[in-house]
């Protein structure tokens, strides 16, 4: 399994997070405020420049308002 931030699966994961944010009608700034992080945090994980751990992913799902299982199911 590739260890790169830019693996096909990780790019898909980032795209799914971006799609969830847009579907919720939120900007990167909106999500960043909910996470109490800078907007650049959201930009970096959406662009694949920053790798997320599971806990961060769950916080993002809650901030955006989607079921994290839906993203995981789309990756599988």
C-alpha angles and dihedrals in degrees: 000000000000116000095203123119085226100059115138091248093050092049088052090049091053091048091051091052090050091049091050091051093049092045088055090053093240131140124220087255091055092053093044091054091050090050093042089234133119118270088247089067090062093043093051096051092044090052092045093245092120124044117222127218122218095261092052090048091054091050090050092049090052093046092051095038105239133126106255090213089067091062093044091050091053090053094051 
